[in-house]
Amino acid sequence: MESALAGYFYVLALVTLGWVLRQYLRATHDLLSMRNVALLGFIVFQLVSAARVVRSPVSGDFRLYTPIETATTYAAWSTVFLIVFMGAYAWGWPSRKLASRARRIRAVPDERTLWTFIVVCLVCGAIFMRLPIPLVGLVTSKVGLALVAISAGLVGWIWATRPRDLRTLIGAGVVLGSGLLLALVGEFGRRPLIAVSVCFIFGAYYSQWRYLRPRMVLKRIALVAIPALVVVGMFTAARGGLREAIHTGPVAQLKAVARANPIEGIALLADGQGAASKSMWIMERFPERYAYRPLSTLVYSAYFPVPRNWWRAKPDTLSMDLPHLAKMEKVNRDSLTLGPGAIGHAAADGGLPVLFLYAIIAGFAIRYIDELILLSADQPLMLLPLVAATGQILGLARGEAGVFASIYAISAIGAYAFMLISARALGAMRLITVESACRPVTLDDDAHELDFEPYGWPERDPDPPAPLPLEVQRILRGENDTEIARRRAA
């Protein structure tokens, strides 16, 4: 029975990945989107992790009373969550309607202006991350990290246009290295490193790779993603030493990471940090042993930004209470937080009805972000703030989901406002072309099919002389949608 359950989790993971790849090859959905990032997180933290739990039952603090029965129920809940999530995402009508009303601008910067934005985002991001601002420091630090990630995304946007140019390559290496360094020493955790790395890949993808053949796209993403995975793996392997080195300065942190074994860290990442085992443990004990926490994850995402200095009685999250509920020994329960997993959140917050509710909310919210990404696909200044906190989306399935969702909203909205104000200021100085942005959206059609054209159209020079996509060049030449459609038909 254990082998059958583990096999089911692996098959469900493979089917989900295959379905995502099939949509990309059929050109009905982008390869890089927030939906696919969220699904990747669910596969790692809830499916692969569950398979490992079934094959090697957990002992100690999170031991299960009836592992087979609980794992079977967990498999059913995981399947239901995926189906409902994808159904809500596919419907998409509320998300498309809201996205069509979002305030946007069309900003068409030249390469020199893009480099200016890179320097400004990197400097301002470093200041926001390191400057202790009373009461609002939590918000500014998250926005600062998003700006650092945006600088990496902008340099990825430029580098993708001519990856073999030595000066561009050196500039991209300096900016990306600086961003990773700031993410490492500025905020403890893997998600800042993931945010900078993934934002760089998103910038390159939406700049040029999106229009190449799938085989070339996968090769180029792997070329960048594998080194980033090694860095994150080294951080994971050195995490214990980093907790001690964080108080002794950045040099000690870098030495701790440099001494780490990346293979060991990648293996820990593949394990999903035991999120599934915690979800199953919660399913066994709520509500039989502990009372439900009605919609606590959803509620906490609303009041997360409120500082505890303002609200002394601010409730703790499930991840903070979990060490106390499990009565863990030989640890500092007050300082330890454990990711309960997406299924665990639903089990503690009200059971199966809440699972449906959370899956629907997640589907609508992720679709809304993807709609904004599609509407800004040729506008790096508007696109990159939406993907500057991708690490939070990836970690939603591990938990604490309310915290991660709130951090994503703070990062995206703050960075988006920063870029919007900056673009309008530069437009007023006539340093860039700024236009009102509301391309009509037909709500009865599928926005993905309207915006994502199959590879091969428009034809792109593999090494174009300018960093601007052809869609932007057409806008600059004054070509309208009717003329573009006529040329396509011809």
N, C-alpha and C positions, 0 to 999 in steps of 0.2 A: 504493500500500500504506500509506503514511503517513497519508493521509486516512481510509482504512478503519479503521485502528487507532485514530486519534484519535476517529473517530465512534463506535467501539465503547465507548470509555471514557465518552464523553458519554452514550450511550444507557444504559449500565449505571448511571451516576449518576442519570439521569432515572427509570429504572425503579425504582431503590431509593427515591427520593423519592416517586414516585407510589404505590408500595406502602405506604409509611408514611402518606401522606395518605389513602389508601383505608381503611386500618385505623382511622384517626381518624374519618373520616366515617361508617363503619359502627359506630362506638362500641364497638369491641373492644379498643382500646388508647388510652391517653392520648397527647395530642400532645406533652406535655413529659414525657420519661422519660430515664433514663440510656442506654437502648438507642438512642433517636433522636439523642441527643447524640453517642454513639460513632459512629453511622452518618454523621452530618454530618461529623465529623472524618475518617472514612475517605474520604468522597466528595471533600472538599477536598484532603487531603494525599496521597491515593493514586490517585484516579481523575482528577480535573481536572488535578492536577499532572502525571500521566502523559500526558494528552492534549497538554499544552503541550510536554512533552519530545519527544514523537513529531513534532509539527509543527515544532519548532525544536530540533534536536539540540544537546545540551550540548557545549561545547568547553572545553578547559583541563583542570583537575584531575580532573574527573569525566566525561571523554570516554569514550564507549562504543565498543568495537571493532566490534560487529555490532548496531547499534541496532535494526534491524527484527526480527531473530531474538530478541533479548533482550526487546524490547517485546512480542512475541507471547507468549513464555513468561510474562512479567510479567502480561499480560492473563489468561492461564489461571490463574495463581496467585491473582490478585485475585478472580476469579470463584469459585474453590474456597474461598477464605477466607470470602467473604460467605455462600456456601451453607452451609458447615459452621458458621459462627458463628450464623446464623439458625436452623439446625437444632438446635444445642445450646440456644439461647435458648428456642425453642419447646417443646422437651421439658420443661425446667424442673422436673422432679420433685425432683431433689436440692436445687435452690435453694429451692423452696417448703417442703420439709421442714425445711431449716435455718432459714428465715425464721420459720416457725411457732414455733420454739423460742427465738427471740431475746428478750432481756430488754427489756421495754417497760413503760411506764406510760401511763395516760390522764390527762393534765394539762389541765384546762379553765380557763385564766386569763381574767380579764376584761380589758378594754382597758387599764385603768390598770396592771395587772400586766405586760401585753405591753410597754408603754412602759418600765416598769422594766427588763425583760429587755433591751430595746433599748439602754438607756444602759449597763447592766452589761456587755453583750457588746462594745459599742463601746469602752468604757474598758479593760476587761480585754484585749481584742484588741490595742489600741494598746500597752499595757504589755508584753504577751508578744512583740509584734513588734519592739519597740525595746529591750527589756531584754536585755543580753548575759549570758546564763546559761551558764557554762562547761559544756562537754561535751554538755549537753542543749539547747543553744540552737537547734539545727536543728529539734528536735521542737516546742519551745514556739513558735517563730516560725510554723511551719505551723499549729499550733492557733490561734494568735493571729489569723492571717489568716482562718481559718475562722470564728472568732467575729465578726470584722468583717463577713464576708459574711452571717452569720446575722442580724446587726442590720439589714442591708439587706433580707433576706428577711422579717423580722418587720414592718418598716415597710411593705413591699409588701403583706403580708397585711392590714394595717389599711387602707392607702390604697385597696385594691381595693373595699372595702365602700362607700366614699363618695368617689370620685375628684374630685368637684367642690367638696368642702368645703375652704374656704381654709386653715383651721388645720391640717387633716390634710395638705393639699398642701404647705404650708410645712415642716411637720415631716418629711415624707417627703423633700423636697428637701434639707433640712439633713443628715439621716442618710445619704442616698445619696451626697451630695457629700462628706461626711466620710469615708465608706467608700472611695470612689474615690480620694480624696486620700491616705489611709493606704496603699491598695494601690499607688499610684504611687510614693510616697517610701519605703515600708517594705520593698519587695522588688522587685528589678528583673525585669521580664518582663511579658508580656501576660496570662498566665494569672491573676494576682491581679485584674486589672481585669475579666476575663471572669467570675471567680468571684463578685465583688460584683454585677455587672450581672445575671448569670443567676440568682443567688439571689433577687434582687428580683423578677424575672419569675416564678420558680417560686412564690414566696410569694403573689403576686397571682393566679396561675393556680389554685393549689389552694385559695385562699380563696374565690374567686367565679367566675373566668373559666371554670373547668372545666365549669360547668353551663350556660353560655350557648351560643347557636347558633354553629357554626363560623365563620361570616363575622365575627361580632362578636369572637370570640376572636382570629382572625388579625389583625384591625384593631388590637386593643388590644396584642397582642404586638408588632406592627410599630411602634406608636406609641412603645414603650419601647425596643425592640431597635435601631431605626435610630440614635437618638442615642448609644447605647452602642457601636454599630459605628463611628460617627464618632470617638469617643474612642479606641477601640482602634486605628483606622486612623491617627490622629494620633500615637499612641505608636509605632506601627510605622514611620511615616515618619521620626520623630525618633530612632529607636533608636541610630543611630550617634553623634549628638550627646549622647544621654543617657549613653552609656558614659563620656564625658568629664565631663559635668555631675554624675554621681552622686557624685563626690568633692568637689564644691564646694558641696553643700547642696541642700535642697528647692526653694529659689527658682529656682536655675539650672535644675533639672529641669523645673519648671513653665514657665519661659520657653522652654525647648527644645521642649516639647510644643506650646505656644501658637503657635510659629512654623511648625509642621509643616503639610504639605499633606495633608488627610485622604484626598483622592482617590488620591494616590500610595500612601498606606499601605494603603487598601482593595484597590488593584490588587496590591500585594505579598502581601496575605493570600490573595487569590483564586488566586495562583500556587502556593500550597501550600508555599512556601519550598523548592522543589526537592526535596522529600522523595522523590518517585518516581524522580528521576534518581539519587539516592544509592542507593536500593534496587536499581535496575537495575545500577548500577556494582558493587555488592556481589555480585549474582547472577552477574556475569561472572567474578568473581575468587575466589569461594569455591566449592568447595575447591581449584580448580585452582592458584591462586597462593598463597592463604593457607589455613591449616588451620582446620577448623571450631572454633567456640567452644561446646562442647556445653551447650545450655540456659543460656547465660550470662545472658540477659535474665531468665529465671525465677529463677535463683539470686541475681542482684544485687538483685532486689526484696526478698529476705529479709534481706540484710545491709547494705542501704543506710543504715538508721538508725545503724549502728555508726560513731562518729566516727573519722576518720583518726588523731587523736591516740592513740586506743586501739589502732589496727591500722595500723601504718605500711606494711605490705605489702598493704593493701586493693587488690584489682584495679581497674583502670579499666574504664569502660563502653565499649561499641562507639562511642558518639557521641564520646567523648574520644579514642579511638584512631584514628578515621576520618581526621582531618587528617594523622596520621603515616603511615597506610596509603596515603593518596593522595599523600603527599609534597608537600603544598601549600607554595607559596612565597609570600613577602612577607606572611606572617601569623605570629602567635605560636601555634605548634601546641599548646603546653602549656596555653594558656588558652582555646583555641577548642573548642567542642563543636558537632557537626553532627547533626541528627536523621536517622537512617538509614531511618526509615519502618518500618511494621509488616512489610511483605514483606521488607525488608532484614534485619530482625532474624531472621526465620525462615531466610533464606538463609544467614546467617552462623552460626546456632546449630545447624544440622543438616540443612537442606534441606526437602524436601516433607513428610516425616513430622512435622517440628517445626511446619510450617505448620498441619497438621491439629490437632496438640496445642494450639498457642497459640489457634487459633480456638475449640476446644472449651472451654478454660479461660476465655477471654474471654466466651463465651456464657453459661456457668454463673455467672461472677462478676457480670456485668452484670444477669442475671436476678435474682440474689439481692438486689442493691441495689434493683431495681425492685419486688420483692416487699415489701421493708421500706418503701419509699415508699408502696405501696398500703395497707399495714396502718396507716400513720401519716398517711394523706391528710388527715384532719380534725384532726390534732394538730400544730400548728406547731412546738412545742418538740422533738418527736421527728422531724418531717419534715425540717426545714431543715439539721440537721447532715449529713444524707445527701447534700445537694445543694450544700454549702458549698464544695466543691472541684471543681466541675463543669469548670473549666478543665483539670484534669488528665485527665479522661475525654475531653474534646474533643481533647487533644493526644496521646492514646495512639497514634493511627495515625501520627503524625509521629515519635515517639520522642524521647527514650529511654524506652521503654515500661516497663521495670523501675523506673526512678526515678519516673515519673509514677504508676504503680500504688502504689508504696510511699508516696508523698506523699499520695495520696488516702486510703489506709488510715489514715495517721497523723492527717490532718486530720479525717476523719469520726469515727474512734474517740475521739480527744481531745475534739472538740467535743460528741459524743454523750454522753460521760461527764460533761462539764461541765454540760450541760443536764439530764441525769438527776439528778445530785446537787443542782443548783439547784432543780429541780422538787420533789424529795422534801423539801428543806429548807423551801421555801415551803408545801408541803402540810402539813408538820408544824406550821407556824405558822398553818395554816388561812387562808392568804392566797389559795390556789387550791384547787380540788377535784382530788384525785389518787386515781385508782383503779388497781387491777391491770389490766394490759392484755393479756389474751390472748383476743381474739375467735377463736372456733373457725374453723379453716381446713380445708375438705374437700380432701384432697390429690388426689382423683380428678377434681376439676373444675378448670377454668381460672380461676385467681385473678383474671386481668384482667377476665373477663366477670362475675365475681361482684362486683367492687368498682367497676368503671367503668360507671355507668349512662349511657344516652344523654342528650344534652342535652334539656332540657325537663322532666326529672324529677330531683330534686324541683323544683317551680316555685320560682323565686327572685325576690325583689324586686330590680330593678336597682339600687336604692339603699337597702339594708336599714339599719335603725337600729343594728345591733350587728355587731361584726366576727366573730362566731362563725358557722360554717356551720350549716345546719339540722340536720345529723346530730348535731352537738354539742348543739344546743338540745334535740333529742329525748332525748339521753342525760340532760341536766339535768332534763327533765320526767319521767324515769323510764319512758319508753316502751321496750318490749322489741322484739326482732326479729319476734316473731310478730304483734304488733299492727301494726307497720309493714308487714309483708307483707299483712295483712288489708286495710289501707287502700289499698295499691297495687292489690290485686285488685279492690276495690270501685270 
